[in-house]
Amino acid sequence: MKALAVDGAVSKLTISAKNDDKTCTLILDIGMKQSENIVPAIDFVLDKTGLSATELEYLTLSAGPGSFTGLRLAISALKAIELASGARLYGISSLKIYSYEFRDFGLPVLSGIDANKGCYYANLTDYSDSKELLCDGDWEIKKIIEKVCRLKKIIVCGPDAKKLSDIIKDSIPDIQVLCPKAFIIPTDALFAITEEKIAAGEEPLKDFDGPVYLRASEAEQKAALDAEKKTSQN
């Protein structure tokens, strides 16, 4: 299939184009310069695989949780291509993308992104029976520990896996924590998961669908706090 994938959930922006058996992936670990590089990066991977936007059969991206800026950039860029090309746009959980490569190990897999303030965007799924033990959420460390402490062995993955696995080891000395050091290309999982969804007849994103943030922005939090203060004063 011919497709374009973007993972903008974390500071390391990953963009891939796929033209049947040809794939070109560009990884930009450039911090705050994502906005000025995402469109040239998309043009680059399309050119290297001999594709034009009008030839794309589908588009796919990490829908969140993750970076506010990165998620907005990715969905804005791909929705523009969707409108121009007619290719279907799919959104996949960032946390499910990072855990995808470990689904066949028959173990619980904890996927995490450091959300700061003592919290992680995290998902815990036991792939031995495909049971979700902790759904995608903005979880406090103590909640994650509470779920993990019942397990004997887990895999911890994601951009902040090392930090999260160290916290778990310190908190639960008896648990066996596997933290793979292999570098996983998230857009490979994006292509695979999306094609499974297409084969299963699942619907792409609707026009009004946007990123999954889970946590309100600082401006939204301030507005909610101000509204709460005004209500209490009245």
C-alpha positions, 0 to 999 in steps of 0.5 A: 500500500501507499501511505504516509505516517507521522508520530508527533507525540513526543519531541522526536518527530518521526515521518515515514512514507511507504510505497509498497515495499519501499519505505523512507523514514526521517527522524528529527530530534530537533526540539522546538523546530518541528513546525518549520520542518514538518512540511519539508520532511513530508515532501522529502520522504514522499520524494524518496519513495517516488510518491505524490500526495495524490497517490496515497491510499491512507494517512496515519498518525499518533493521535495522542496522548503526548505533546500538545504542539507535536500532536497539533502539527501532525494532525494539521499537516495530515488533514491538509493532505487528506483534503487535497488527496482524498486519502483516509486519515487514521489516528492511533493511540501513541501508547499502543504504537509504542507497545505494538512490537512487544504484543507477542511476548505474552506478558503485561506491557506498560507503555509510558510517556513522562507527562511531568508533575509526577504523572505519566501518560500510560497504558498497561495491557496484559497481552497474554489474554489481551486484557487492558489493566490500565487504559490510556490515561494521565496517571499519577505514579502511585496509580501505576504502581498500584496496578503493576504491584500485582504482577510478577513480570512486565515489559516497560516501553515507550520514550521514557521507559528507562525512567519509568522502569527505574521508578517501578524497580525502586517501588516494587523490588520483587517485580521483574522489569524488562526494559528493551533497549532496542530502538523502535521506529513508531511509524512502522507500528503505525503502518501495521496497526492502521492496515489491520484497522483497514482490513477489519473495516474500521472507520478513519477519523471524522472531519471533527476528530482531533488529537487526544490530549488527556490533560488540559492545557495550562490556559485551560487549567487556569480558566477552570481555576478562575471559574472555580474561584468566581463560583466560590466567591458568589 
